[in-house]
Amino acid sequence: MQLSNEEIRRYSRHLILPEVGMAGQKKIKSTSVLCIGAGGLGSPIAMYLAAAGIGKIGIVDFDTVDYSNLQRQILHTDADVGRPKAQSAKETLAGINPNTEVVIHNTRISAENALDLIRPYDIVVDGTDNFPTRYLTNDACVLLKKPNVYGSIFRFEGQASVFAPHLGGPCYRCLYPEPPPPGMVPSCAEGGVLGVLPGIIGCIQATEILKLALGKGTSLINRLVLFNALDLKFRELKLRRDPKCPLCGDAPTIKELIDYEMFCGIQPASPEPASNPDEVTVQDMKRALDNPALGIKVVDVREPDEYEIAKVNGVPLLPLSQLGQRFTELDPNSQYYLHCKGGVRSLKALNFLREQGFKYVKSVKGGIGAWSDEVDHSVPKY
């Protein structure tokens, strides 16, 4: 594999590095990487890998670009809103480096297709934001003996590692044997994320990929890097393979891909979800607000910062985080409709109040997001 004169000019700052040189740049060019996710982490990863001259980048993403993505997902622009992320990513990467082949997989990775998607690539990079896909990616990589360059972000914190049992390190299951209960860890949509954070963690992941391609340096195999943006501090934890790991241990019991939604305790969505007797609609909430004689009080259980972004006029705030100390402000004999952003935290608040003896409590399905969609479009969505 040779470099053209144009490529020599393009990669000249690599070529003069003794650790890279012509031989190293050819290794980079001959490397293929599958990027699972073209969002916050996938954006800087794919962009820097293309700029560095990775020969082939696969993009797996079934989602479309939303306005809320633009604060951190720098692969996409305002003009891409509503378009498939994979297609938007391909066009951006082609503009960065036309020498890099970009293959898009506009599909959801699953136990049925993961092995076929991953098999043709040398390295896999995990840019996902949910536990079922992380376990799926990990298991498929271990079974196929592919390095899994891992990263995750939340609010102001991030972490990164390289999972590769075939190279002497642990796998993701060694670090996290069991997933957290559903709903315990908020998503970025619920908890937020600093826009530059995926750039920092994604660049660490891209660096690890280039080191693997070059065979240079000390990789993050057997190490987990933790980053706190508020303190601008890095910490490092030493990792090791768990000999009892059911996937990469001495006597593995997982020898094929499983149902990862079920493993993570997530119930499959039915085409027509059964109604929850503990939930009411935003139309019910509107009727309660329009007719005080009904005696139904509406309470917002989001956090104060969210209340500043968007609120329903006339609805008081009692944050879920303060409910344990302030529930005595409520009358256990009154009727309440609780709402949050999307209906998850309001159900948690409902369960807590039920434990305190409140009998007449309902959660508003879809929260203020559904209110904005179905009742009052002037209420901003976030």
C-alpha positions in Angstrom: 0.0 0.0 0.0 1.5 3.3 -1.2 0.8 6.9 -0.4 0.1 9.3 -3.2 1.9 12.7 -3.4 -1.3 14.3 -2.2 -1.4 12.0 0.8 2.2 12.7 1.6 1.5 16.4 1.7 -1.7 15.8 3.7 0.0 13.7 6.4 3.4 15.4 6.4 3.1 16.3 10.1 2.6 12.6 10.8 5.4 11.5 8.5 8.1 13.5 10.3 7.2 11.9 13.6 9.7 9.0 14.1 7.0 7.0 15.8 4.9 7.2 12.6 6.8 7.8 9.5 5.9 6.3 6.1 5.6 2.8 7.6 3.2 4.0 10.3 1.1 6.1 8.0 0.6 3.1 5.8 -0.5 1.1 8.8 -3.1 3.8 9.6 -4.3 3.7 6.0 -4.7 0.0 6.1 -6.7 0.0 9.3 -10.5 -0.2 9.3 -12.6 1.1 12.2 -16.3 0.6 13.0 -17.7 3.5 14.9 -20.9 2.6 16.7 -22.8 5.8 17.0 -22.5 9.1 15.1 -23.4 11.3 18.0 -21.5 13.1 20.8 -18.6 10.7 21.0 -18.8 9.4 17.5 -18.4 12.9 16.0 -14.8 13.8 17.2 -13.8 10.1 16.9 -14.8 9.8 13.2 -13.6 13.3 12.3 -10.1 12.9 13.7 -9.7 9.3 12.4 -10.7 10.6 8.9 -8.2 13.5 9.2 -5.5 11.1 10.4 -5.9 8.9 7.3 -7.7 5.8 8.6 -8.4 3.8 5.4 -12.0 2.7 6.1 -14.5 4.0 8.7 -17.9 2.3 9.2 -20.7 4.3 10.8 -23.5 2.5 12.6 -26.4 4.8 13.5 -30.2 4.6 12.8 -31.1 7.9 14.3 -31.8 11.3 12.7 -30.3 14.6 13.6 -32.3 16.7 16.2 -31.7 20.3 17.2 -30.7 19.1 20.7 -27.8 17.2 19.1 -26.1 20.3 17.7 -24.7 21.5 21.0 -22.1 18.6 21.0 -22.5 16.4 17.9 -20.2 18.4 15.6 -20.5 16.0 12.6 -23.8 17.6 12.0 -25.0 21.2 11.2 -28.3 23.1 11.3 -29.0 22.0 7.7 -28.8 18.3 8.7 -31.7 18.5 11.2 -34.1 15.7 10.3 -31.6 13.8 8.2 -30.1 10.4 9.0 -27.0 10.8 11.1 -25.1 8.2 9.2 -25.6 10.0 5.9 -24.7 13.4 7.5 -21.6 11.9 9.0 -20.5 10.4 5.6 -20.8 13.8 3.9 -18.9 15.6 6.6 -16.1 13.0 6.6 -15.8 13.1 2.9 -15.2 16.8 3.2 -12.4 16.3 5.7 -10.6 13.6 3.8 -11.8 12.1 0.5 -9.2 9.4 0.8 -11.0 7.7 3.6 -13.7 5.2 2.6 -16.8 5.8 4.7 -19.4 3.0 4.8 -22.7 3.8 6.4 -24.9 1.2 8.2 -28.2 3.0 8.7 -29.5 0.4 11.1 -29.8 -0.3 14.8 -27.1 -2.7 16.0 -28.6 -5.8 17.5 -27.8 -9.4 18.5 -29.0 -10.4 15.1 -26.6 -8.3 13.0 -23.7 -7.3 15.4 -21.3 -10.1 14.4 -21.8 -9.4 10.7 -21.4 -5.7 11.2 -18.2 -6.0 13.3 -16.5 -8.9 11.6 -15.0 -6.9 8.6 -13.3 -4.3 10.7 -10.0 -4.3 12.6 -11.1 -2.1 15.6 -14.5 -1.2 17.1 -15.1 2.1 18.9 -18.1 2.4 21.2 -19.8 5.8 21.0 -23.1 4.6 22.4 -25.2 6.0 25.2 -27.1 3.0 26.6 -26.3 -0.1 28.5 -27.9 -2.8 26.2 -25.7 -1.6 23.3 -22.6 -1.4 25.4 -23.0 -5.0 26.6 -23.8 -6.1 23.1 -20.8 -4.3 21.6 -18.5 -5.8 24.3 -19.7 -9.3 23.8 -19.5 -9.3 20.1 -16.0 -7.8 20.2 -14.8 -10.5 22.6 -16.3 -13.3 20.6 -14.7 -11.9 17.4 -11.4 -11.0 19.2 -11.7 -7.3 18.2 -10.4 -4.4 20.3 -13.3 -2.4 21.8 -12.3 1.2 22.4 -14.8 2.4 25.0 -15.9 5.8 26.2 -18.9 7.2 28.1 -20.0 10.7 29.2 -22.5 12.1 31.7 -22.9 15.7 32.7 -19.3 16.9 33.5 -17.7 13.5 33.7 -16.3 10.9 31.3 -14.3 7.7 31.1 -12.4 5.7 28.6 -10.6 2.4 28.2 -9.7 -0.3 25.8 -11.3 -3.7 26.3 -9.4 -6.5 24.6 -9.2 -9.9 26.4 -7.3 -11.4 23.4 -4.6 -8.8 24.0 -4.3 -9.5 27.7 -6.9 -7.1 29.2 -10.4 -7.3 30.7 -13.7 -6.8 29.0 -16.5 -4.5 29.9 -18.2 -7.2 31.9 -15.1 -7.5 34.1 -15.6 -3.9 35.1 -19.4 -3.9 35.2 -20.7 -7.5 35.7 -24.3 -6.4 36.0 -26.1 -3.4 34.5 -27.8 -0.9 36.8 -31.5 -1.2 37.3 -33.5 0.5 34.5 -34.0 4.2 35.1 -31.3 4.4 37.9 -28.8 6.2 35.6 -30.3 9.1 33.8 -29.6 9.6 30.1 -28.0 12.7 28.7 -31.5 13.8 27.7 -32.5 13.6 31.3 -29.3 14.6 33.1 -27.6 16.8 30.5 -24.0 16.9 29.3 -21.4 19.7 28.9 -21.1 20.2 25.1 -17.3 20.0 25.0 -17.1 16.8 27.1 -17.6 14.3 24.3 -14.9 16.1 22.4 -12.4 15.4 25.1 -13.4 11.8 25.7 -13.8 11.1 22.0 -10.3 12.5 21.3 -9.0 10.1 23.9 -10.7 7.2 22.1 -9.4 8.3 18.7 -5.9 8.5 20.2 -6.2 4.9 21.4 -7.3 3.8 18.0 -4.3 5.4 16.3 -1.9 3.8 18.9 -3.5 0.4 18.2 -3.1 0.9 14.5 0.5 2.0 14.8 1.4 -0.6 17.5 3.0 2.3 19.5 2.8 3.6 23.0 1.0 2.2 26.0 -2.7 1.6 25.4 -5.5 1.9 27.9 -5.8 -1.9 28.0 -5.9 -2.7 31.8 -6.6 0.9 32.6 -9.7 3.1 33.0 -9.2 6.9 32.7 -11.7 9.1 34.5 -12.1 12.7 33.7 -13.9 15.5 35.6 -14.4 18.7 33.6 -15.4 20.8 36.5 -12.2 20.2 38.3 -10.2 19.5 35.1 -8.7 16.4 36.7 -7.8 13.0 35.4 -7.7 9.9 37.5 -6.7 6.4 36.5 -7.9 3.0 37.8 -6.0 -0.2 37.2 -8.1 -2.9 35.7 -7.6 -6.7 35.3 -9.5 -9.5 33.7 -11.9 -11.3 36.1 -11.1 -15.0 35.9 -14.8 -15.6 36.9 -16.1 -13.4 34.1 -18.8 -15.3 32.2 -17.5 -14.0 28.9 -13.7 -13.8 29.0 -13.0 -15.7 32.2 -11.3 -19.0 32.6 -14.6 -21.0 32.1 -16.8 -18.7 30.0 -20.5 -19.5 29.9 -21.5 -16.8 27.4 -20.6 -18.2 24.0 -23.2 -16.4 21.8 -25.0 -13.1 21.8 -28.1 -12.8 24.0 -31.2 -10.6 24.4 -29.5 -7.4 25.8 -32.7 -5.5 26.4 -33.9 -8.3 28.6 -30.5 -8.6 30.3 -30.6 -5.0 31.2 -34.2 -5.3 32.5 -35.8 -3.3 29.8 -39.2 -4.5 28.8 -39.8 -4.6 25.0 -42.1 -1.9 23.7 -45.4 -3.3 22.4 -47.0 -1.7 19.3 -49.9 -0.4 21.4 -48.6 0.0 25.0 -51.1 -0.9 27.7 -52.3 2.0 29.6 -50.8 2.5 33.1 -53.5 3.1 35.7 -51.1 5.4 37.5 -50.8 7.7 34.5 -53.0 10.5 33.1 -52.6 12.4 29.8 -51.6 16.0 29.3 -55.3 16.6 28.2 -56.3 15.4 31.7 -53.7 17.8 33.2 -55.2 20.6 31.2 -58.7 19.8 32.4 -57.5 19.9 36.0 -55.8 23.3 35.5 -58.8 24.8 33.6 -61.3 23.5 36.2 -60.1 24.2 39.8 -63.4 23.0 41.1 -62.2 19.4 40.3 -59.9 19.8 43.3 -56.9 18.3 41.4 -53.6 20.0 42.1 -50.7 19.8 39.5 -47.1 19.7 40.7 -43.9 19.9 38.7 -41.2 17.6 40.1 -38.3 18.7 37.8 -35.3 20.6 39.0 -35.2 24.4 39.3 -32.8 24.9 36.3 -35.3 23.0 34.2 -38.2 25.0 35.5 -36.4 28.2 34.3 -36.2 26.7 30.8 -39.8 25.8 30.5 -42.8 25.7 32.7 -46.6 25.5 32.6 -48.2 28.6 34.0 -49.8 28.1 37.4 -48.0 24.8 38.2 -45.8 25.0 41.3 -42.4 23.4 41.5 -41.4 20.7 44.1 -38.3 19.0 42.8 -38.0 15.2 43.1 -34.6 15.8 44.8 -36.3 17.7 47.6 -39.4 15.6 47.9 -38.1 13.5 50.7 -37.7 16.6 52.9 -40.7 18.6 51.7 -43.5 16.1 51.1 -45.2 17.3 54.2 -46.0 20.5 52.3 -48.6 18.4 50.4 -52.0 17.2 51.7 -52.2 13.4 51.7 -55.9 13.6 51.3 -55.8 15.8 48.1 -55.6 14.7 44.5 -52.3 15.4 42.7 -51.1 15.2 39.1 -47.3 15.1 39.0 -45.3 16.0 35.9 -41.6 16.1 34.9 -39.9 16.3 31.6 -40.9 12.9 30.1 -42.8 11.0 32.7 -40.0 9.0 34.4 -39.3 11.1 37.4 -42.9 11.8 38.0 -43.5 8.0 38.4 -40.7 7.9 40.9 -42.3 10.8 42.8 -45.6 9.0 42.7 -44.2 5.8 44.2 -42.5 7.8 47.0 -45.7 9.6 47.9 -47.7 6.4 47.8 -45.2 5.0 50.4 -46.0 8.1 52.6 -49.7 7.4 52.5 -50.8 9.5 49.5 -53.7 7.7 47.8 -54.8 10.1 45.1 -51.7 10.7 43.0 -51.2 10.3 39.2 -48.2 10.8 36.9 -48.6 12.8 33.7 -47.6 10.6 30.8 -45.0 12.3 28.6 -44.5 15.2 30.9 -43.9 18.8 29.8 -42.6 17.4 26.5 -46.0 16.0 25.7 -47.6 19.3 26.9 -45.5 21.2 24.4 -46.4 18.8 21.6 -50.1 18.4 22.3 -51.4 21.4 24.3 -49.2 24.5 24.2 -46.6 24.7 21.4 -45.2 28.0 22.9 -43.6 26.0 25.8 -40.1 25.2 24.6 -38.7 21.7 24.4 -35.3 20.9 25.7 
